[in-house]
Amino acid sequence: MRFALLLALALAGCDLAPKQWRGWVYPNGADLTGDVRLGSFSTFQECQETALEVIRGFDRAEDTEDRAAADYECGYRCRKDDSLGGLNVCKETRK
């Protein structure tokens, strides 16, 4: 019984991992001022999967060129930099 309780608590702790990845999708990859914020994620893989799923959703729209023009990025340990007008600055970005 104690083992089961400890196991349940240990697994629940996995959800408490810091969400240090943030994601953005740019419907028009040539214009990075228009973005769809995806939120925060615990891993790069979660961020990437969500971004690609959002982009795949553009296929269902009437304008199928949206998907071809779309782009995304996932940033690790991002913070807003007031000296850059509130622009997000990340320790690392990936696609």
C-alpha positions in Angstrom: 0.0 0.0 0.0 2.8 2.4 0.9 4.6 1.6 -2.3 1.6 2.3 -4.4 1.1 5.7 -2.7 4.8 6.6 -3.1 4.6 5.6 -6.8 1.5 7.7 -7.3 3.2 10.7 -5.7 6.4 10.2 -7.7 4.4 10.1 -11.0 2.4 13.1 -10.0 5.6 15.0 -9.5 6.4 14.6 -13.2 3.6 17.1 -13.9 5.4 19.6 -11.6 8.4 19.8 -13.9 9.1 23.4 -14.8 7.6 24.5 -18.1 10.6 26.2 -19.6 9.8 25.9 -23.3 7.5 28.4 -25.1 6.2 28.1 -28.5 5.0 30.4 -31.3 3.5 29.7 -34.7 3.9 32.4 -37.4 1.1 32.0 -40.0 3.2 34.0 -42.4 6.8 33.0 -41.8 8.0 36.1 -43.6 6.2 38.4 -41.1 7.2 37.5 -37.5 5.1 40.3 -36.1 1.9 38.1 -36.4 2.2 35.1 -34.2 0.0 32.5 -32.5 1.3 31.9 -28.9 1.2 28.3 -28.0 1.9 28.6 -24.3 4.5 26.8 -22.2 5.8 23.3 -22.3 8.0 21.0 -20.2 9.9 19.7 -23.2 11.0 20.8 -26.7 9.2 17.7 -28.1 5.8 18.8 -26.6 6.3 22.3 -28.1 7.3 21.1 -31.5 4.4 18.6 -31.7 1.9 21.3 -30.8 3.3 23.8 -33.3 3.2 21.2 -36.1 -0.4 20.3 -35.2 -1.4 24.0 -35.4 0.3 24.3 -38.8 -1.4 21.1 -40.0 -4.7 22.7 -39.0 -4.1 25.5 -41.6 -4.7 22.8 -44.3 -8.3 22.7 -43.2 -8.6 26.4 -43.9 -9.9 27.6 -47.3 -6.5 29.0 -48.2 -4.1 26.1 -48.4 -1.1 28.3 -49.0 -1.2 29.2 -45.3 0.5 26.0 -44.4 3.3 26.5 -46.9 4.0 30.0 -45.6 3.7 29.1 -41.9 6.7 28.7 -39.6 7.3 28.1 -35.9 9.8 28.3 -33.1 10.2 26.9 -29.7 12.3 28.8 -27.2 14.0 27.6 -24.0 14.1 29.8 -20.9 12.6 32.9 -22.5 12.1 36.2 -20.9 10.8 39.6 -22.1 13.5 42.1 -22.5 12.2 45.7 -21.8 15.3 47.2 -23.5 14.1 45.5 -26.8 10.5 46.7 -26.5 9.3 43.6 -24.6 10.7 41.2 -27.2 11.1 37.7 -26.0 14.7 36.7 -25.6 15.4 32.9 -25.2 18.5 31.1 -24.1 18.0 28.7 -27.0 15.5 28.4 -29.9 14.8 25.4 -32.0 12.5 24.2 -34.8 
